[in-house]
């Protein structure tokens, strides 16, 4: 059965989207510690009862927003045996893993800029790092490559995840952002070649 535009589910989604947009704008404007529920309701043009129908307070709002976005990202980039993220290893074709990652970041750029640059690292940045790290691990495990690794698993995961996070932090804050496809292709090539060969050594 098709729901009309006035259905409860659509109204709830629209209300939450309005609250979240207002909340992110206020994080940029005032910083999270200075935000009050009154600020959020005024910015979203809703009454307090509407806000409290969805969230307990601003901390609950922040927690749910972060959880929702990171679960969405994890679902996209976390491979499973029944849904692997396959890649053929073509130097001129970006790895779908990176395409999915950078497309998601672009589609939610304002959210990620607020979370990465306006909050303490342990509130969000560390959690994003863990999602990326766990996805790398799942990919290696799905390909059953653990026994073929040239370096210990923990070092590989730390190096790969930290490198991607560093690129994300610089890229998402750059007003002249490269496209998701371009970023995905460059990281694919870096991953295939390794740092030294990318620098022109050992050709």
N, C-alpha and C positions, 0 to 999 in steps of 0.2 A: 504494500500500500504506500503510495507516494504522499509524503507529508507536505502540507502547504507551508507558506512562509510564516504563518502565525502559529505553527505547532509549538508545544512546550519545549521540545528539544532544540529547535532553532532559536527560540527566544533565549533559552539558557546559554546557548553557544554565543549568541550575539552579545548578551550581557557580559559574559566572561571575557570576550574579546575586547569589549569596550573598557572594562576594568584593567585588563592587562596592558592595553595600549597606554592608558592614562598612567599606570604604575611605572612603566618603563620610561615614559617622558619625564615623570617626576624624579626618577633616579638620576637621569641626566641633569635635570634642573637643580635639584636640591641635595642629592645624595641620599642613600637609603636611611641612614640614622635620623635625618631631619624630617622624614615623611611621616605624616599622621594619616589615620583613616579619613579624617575630615578632608585632608588634601586630596586623597584618592577619589572620594565621592564627589567632591566639587569638580575635579578635573574630568571625571567620567560622566558628570551630570546625572548622577543617580542619588537615591537617598540611602541613609545608613542601613536601614533594614534590608535593602537589596544587597548591599555589600555583605552583611552578616549572614545572609541566606546562603552565601557561597564560601565565605572565608571567616575564620575566627578572628584574625587580626592581620597586620601587615606581614608578620613573620610567617604565618600560615600561607598567605598569598605568595610570598617569595619561595617558600619551600615547594609548594604545588607547581608553581611556574617552572622552577628549575627541574623538578622531577618529570614533568610533562615533556619538556623539550629534550632532555637527555634520554628519556625513554624512546622518544620519536627518533632521535639520532641513532641510538643503539639498535633499534629495530631495522634501520636502514643499512647500517654498515657492519652489523654483527652477523657473520655467516653461520649457518647451521648445516648439518648433513643433508637436510631436505631442501635447503635454500642456500647453496654456496654462491659466493661472488667469484665467478670464474673469470680467468684472464689468460689470454693466449700468449702473452709475452712479446707482443709486437712493439718495437721501439717507437713507432709513429702513431700508436694508438693508446690513449690513456687508460690506465687501470680503472675499471668500474668502481672499485672501492673509493678511489680519490674523487671520481666524478660525483658519486653520491654524497661524499663528505662535503666537498666545496659547494655543491649545488644547495645543499641544506643550509650551510652557513650563509650563503648569499640570500636565500629566501627569508632567512631570519636574522639578517645582518644587524638590525637595530637592537634586537634582544641580546645577541652575542657581544656587541660592543658595550652595552650597559653592564652585562654580567662580568665580562673580562676586565674592564677598565674602571668600573665604578664600585666594585665590591672587593672585599678582601679575598686574596687568592684561595684560601681554604673554603670559602663559601661556594665558589663556582669553578675556578680554574682547575683546581686539583681534581674535582669531580669530572670535568670534561677530559682531562688527561687520562683518568682511569677508564672512561668509556672507550677512548681510542686505544689504550693499551690492551684492554680486554678483547677488543675486536681484532687486533693484531694477533693476540694469542689464539683466539678461536680459529683464525684463518690458518695459522701454522698447524694447529691440532687437526683441523679438518683435512688438510693435505697430508697428514701423517709424516711431517718433515722433521719431527723432533730429533730423531737419531741421525739426521744428516747435517745438523747445524754445525757450523765451523767455530762458533763462539757459544758460551753458555746462554741458555734461554733468557735468563733475567737481564743480562747485559744487552742482548739483542732487542728485547722489548723496551728497555729503558731508553736505549739509543734511538730506536725508530720512533717511539712515541714522543720523546722530548724534541726530536728534530721536527716532526710534524706540528707539534704545539708551537714551537718557535716560529715556524713559517706562518701559522694561522694568526698568531698575535700581531705580527708585522703586517700581514696582508689585510686583515679585516679592519685595521685602523688606518689604512691608506686610502685617501679619497680617490686615487687613480687606480683602484683595484684592477688586477688582471681578472679575466673571466674565469669561471670555474673550470671550463675545459682547458684553458691554458695552464692553470695551476696544476690540474690533475696530470696533464702531460709532462710538465716539468718534474713533478715529484715522481712520476713513473720512471722517467729517464734517470733521475738521481738514484732511485732505488735499484734500477737495473745495472747501472754503471758502477755505483759506489762513489765515495767522495774523491778518491785519488784519480780515478779515470775521468771523472767529470772535470777535474782540474787540468787534465791533459797529461797526467803522469801515467807511465806504464802502458802506453798505447802499443 
